[in-house]
C-alpha cells in the first residue's frame, strides 16, 4: 500500500485560510501547483525525519506523488497532523521574508498600529508560534514513539 501526497496537501490546505493562495494554486497557468505545496511538504518531512518512525524521504516517488510505505491507521492521523503543521511553518516563512514588508520596515519612521512594520511583526510572531507548535509536536511524537536506548543513559 502507498501513501498519497494528497493526504498531506489536504490537511495543509484545511489549516490555512489564505484564499488568494488557494486560488493561485487552482489557477496556475504554466506549472503544476502541487510543486509548491510538495516543496513545503518535503521541507517539513526533512525537519521531522530524525524522529519519525517511518522513513518518508527514501520512499518518496514524485512521479506518482506517493510514498511507497505502509503506515498503520493508528499512526496516520498523527503523522499527517505533524507534517501538515510543518507545511504551515514553511508557508508562513514566505511572509516573514517578503521583500515589500522588509523594505517598508526599513523606511517607516513611525511604528503605528496600522504600519507595515506592525504587520511584519505580527506575521513574524505567527511564524514563531507555528514553529514552536511544530517543534512541540515533534517532541511529543519523539517522546511517545522514541527509543530511549539510543540516549546512552
C-alpha positions as CSV (number, residue, x, y, z in Angstrom):
1,X,0.0,0.0,0.0
2,X,1.2,3.6,-0.6
3,X,0.5,6.9,1.0
4,X,-0.5,9.8,-1.3
5,X,1.0,13.2,-1.2
6,X,-2.6,14.5,-1.4
7,X,-3.3,13.4,2.2
8,X,-0.7,15.9,3.4
9,X,-1.8,18.6,0.9
10,X,-5.5,18.3,2.0
11,X,-4.5,18.6,5.7
12,X,-2.3,21.6,5.0
13,X,-5.0,23.4,2.9
14,X,-7.5,22.8,5.7
15,X,-5.2,24.6,8.2
16,X,-4.8,27.8,6.2
17,X,-7.4,30.4,5.3
18,X,-5.5,32.4,2.7
19,X,-7.9,32.3,-0.1
20,X,-5.6,34.1,-2.5
21,X,-3.1,31.2,-2.1
22,X,-5.7,28.5,-2.7
23,X,-7.0,30.4,-5.7
24,X,-3.4,30.8,-7.0
25,X,-3.0,27.0,-6.7
26,X,-6.2,26.4,-8.7
27,X,-5.4,29.0,-11.4
28,X,-1.7,28.4,-12.1
29,X,-1.2,28.6,-15.8
30,X,2.3,27.5,-16.6
31,X,3.1,24.9,-13.9
32,X,1.9,22.3,-11.6
33,X,0.5,23.9,-8.4
34,X,1.3,20.8,-6.5
35,X,5.0,21.5,-6.8
36,X,4.7,24.5,-4.4
37,X,2.8,22.5,-1.8
38,X,5.0,19.4,-2.3
39,X,8.1,21.6,-1.6
40,X,6.5,22.7,1.7
41,X,5.8,19.0,2.5
42,X,9.4,17.9,1.7
43,X,10.9,20.6,3.9
44,X,8.5,19.6,6.8
45,X,9.5,16.0,6.4
46,X,13.2,16.9,6.4
47,X,12.8,18.6,9.7
48,X,10.9,15.6,11.1
49,X,12.9,12.7,9.6
50,X,15.3,12.1,12.5
51,X,12.4,11.5,14.9
52,X,9.8,9.8,12.6
53,X,9.3,6.1,12.8
54,X,8.7,6.0,9.0
55,X,11.4,6.8,6.5
56,X,9.5,9.1,4.2
57,X,12.5,10.6,2.4
58,X,13.8,7.4,0.7
59,X,10.4,6.1,-0.3
60,X,9.0,9.2,-2.0
61,X,8.0,8.9,-5.6
62,X,7.5,12.3,-7.2
63,X,6.2,10.9,-10.4
64,X,3.2,9.1,-8.8
65,X,3.1,11.6,-5.9
66,X,3.1,8.8,-3.4
67,X,5.2,7.3,-0.6
68,X,5.8,3.6,-1.1
69,X,5.3,2.7,2.5
70,X,2.7,1.2,4.8
71,X,1.7,3.4,7.6
72,X,-0.6,2.0,10.3
73,X,-4.0,3.6,10.6
74,X,-3.3,4.5,14.3
75,X,-0.1,6.4,13.2
76,X,-1.6,8.0,10.1
77,X,-3.5,10.9,11.8
78,X,-0.7,11.9,14.0
79,X,1.8,11.8,11.1
80,X,-0.4,13.8,8.8
81,X,-1.0,16.4,11.5
82,X,2.6,16.9,12.4
83,X,3.8,17.1,8.7
84,X,0.9,19.4,7.7
85,X,1.8,21.7,10.7
86,X,5.4,21.8,9.4
87,X,4.0,22.8,6.0
88,X,2.2,25.7,7.6
89,X,5.5,26.8,9.1
90,X,7.1,26.7,5.6
91,X,4.2,28.6,4.1
92,X,4.4,31.3,6.7
93,X,8.1,31.8,6.2
94,X,7.5,33.4,2.8
95,X,5.5,36.2,4.5
96,X,8.2,36.9,7.1
97,X,10.8,37.4,4.4
98,X,8.6,39.2,1.9
99,X,10.7,42.0,0.3
100,X,7.9,44.6,0.4
101,X,7.4,44.2,4.1
102,X,11.1,44.3,4.9
103,X,11.6,47.5,2.8
104,X,8.6,49.1,4.5
105,X,10.0,48.4,7.9
106,X,13.3,49.9,7.0
107,X,11.7,53.0,5.6
108,X,9.0,53.6,8.1
109,X,9.8,56.1,10.8
110,X,6.6,55.8,12.8
111,X,5.6,52.5,14.3
112,X,1.8,52.7,14.3
113,X,-0.9,50.1,14.8
114,X,-1.6,50.1,11.1
115,X,2.0,50.4,9.8
116,X,3.7,47.7,7.7
117,X,6.2,47.3,10.5
118,X,3.4,46.2,12.8
119,X,2.2,43.8,10.1
120,X,5.7,42.3,9.7
121,X,5.9,42.0,13.5
122,X,2.6,40.1,13.7
123,X,3.5,37.8,10.8
124,X,6.8,37.1,12.4
125,X,5.1,36.3,15.6
126,X,2.7,34.0,13.8
127,X,5.6,32.2,12.2
128,X,7.4,31.8,15.5
129,X,4.3,30.4,17.1
130,X,3.7,28.0,14.3
131,X,7.4,26.9,14.5
132,X,7.1,26.5,18.3
133,X,3.9,24.4,17.8
134,X,5.6,22.2,15.2
135,X,8.7,21.6,17.3
136,X,6.4,20.7,20.3
137,X,4.5,18.2,18.1
138,X,7.8,16.6,17.1
139,X,8.9,16.4,20.7
140,X,5.7,14.8,21.8
141,X,5.9,12.3,18.9
142,X,9.5,11.5,19.9
143,X,8.5,11.0,23.5
144,X,5.6,8.8,22.6
145,X,7.3,6.7,19.9
146,X,11.0,7.1,20.6
147,X,13.6,4.5,21.7
148,X,15.4,5.7,24.9
149,X,18.2,3.2,24.4
150,X,19.8,5.4,21.8
151,X,20.3,8.1,24.5
152,X,23.2,6.1,26.1
153,X,21.9,6.6,29.6
